[in-house]
Amino acid sequence: MKIKWSREELPTIASLINAGAVGCLPTDTLYGLVGSALNGNAVSRVYRIKGRDPNKPLIVLFKSPEQLGELGVKVPKALEKGIKALYPAPVTLVLPLSESSPFRSIFKRDDLAVRVPNSPLLLELLELTGPLFAPSANPQGLKPAENCRECLKYFKNAVDFCAEGRAGNVASTIVKVLPEGELKLLREGAVEFEKVKEVLLGKEKA
């Protein structure tokens, strides 16, 4: 099922996702395989669709830095201002989860890779759906899809919809926040690590 990636179609896309659908849509980084990050069945399904190693985390998109704490993502006090200055941005932070976070039981992890995307349309969708997992739209080890044609060639009927639009073409930078508050680069991407550190540590505005 193809859908136009537009404000008019957001209610349709949101209703599909809220009913448990998994589909492809453009993000500010790459085309993503998206679904509700609070739906355990959808999470299990995306791992099967991608053929992804179950030990590899999924990036989860949030509508705001404030929503992280509401759902049990632990933000170190020293980084609170920095994270608000950083987001929205193509930067993923790996943060610990509280014992009460719903993501612990869904993802079987004690941390989560999180991001607030720099896409007004995607942020509007997140208002309607809640957090979305969004790994790149490709089977593990293959080149990420850049449009619906490539997405559907990979996944055929395994996905429920594909929203046709323009994605960014660079993956997000991934940074792990260590227990003592130190920052560790896991993947270089759209934003240089030094820039990320400057913003998070309050040395420069985003």
Residue, then its C-alpha position, 0 to 999 in steps of 0.5 A: m500500500k503506497i501513501k503520499w508522505s504529506r500532512e493530509e495523509l498523516p491521520t491515515i498513517a498514524s491509524l495504521i501504526n496505532a493498529g500495529a502496522v509496520g511500514c516504510l517512510p522517509t525520515d530526516t536521515l534515511y528511509g526508515l522501517v517504522g512502527s510503534a515502539l510501545n507495541g511488542n508485536a510490532v517490535s518483534r516483527v521488524y526484527r523478523i522483516k529486517g533479518r536483524d540480529p536481536n542483540k542489535p538495538l533499534i533507534v527510537l524516535f521521540k517527539s521531544p526531549e521531555q518525552l524521554g523522561e516521561l517514558g523512563v529514559k534516564v537523562p543525566k542531570a548534567l546533560e539535560k540542558g544540552i539535550k534540549a539544545l541539541y534536539p531536534a537533530p540527526v543525532t542518536l543518543v544511547l541512554p539508560l532506562s529506568e526500572s519502570s520504563p515500558f521499553r525494558s520489557i519490550f526491547k529486553r534491554d537496559d538502555l535505548a537508542v533515542r532521537v528527536p528527528n529534525s523533520p516537522l512532518l515526522l514530529e507531527l506524526l509522533e504527536l499522533t502515534g507516540p515513539l516510533f522505532a525507525p531502523s533503516a529500510n533494508p535487510q541487515g547488511l544491504k544498502p538502505a532503500e531510498n524510496c518506496r520502489e526500493c523498499l517494496k522490492y526488499f520487503k514486498n508484502a512483509v510491510d503494510f504501507c510505504a509513504e512516498g517522499r524524500a528522505g535525508n541521505v546520511a545516517s545519524t551520528i550515534v553517541k553512547v552516554l556512559p554511566e559517569g556522563e562521558l560520551k562515546l562515539l559509536r557511529e560517525g554520521a550526519v553531525e561531527f562528534e566534536k560538535v555533538k559534544e560541544v552542544l551536549l556539554g553546553k559549550e556551544k548552541a545547536 
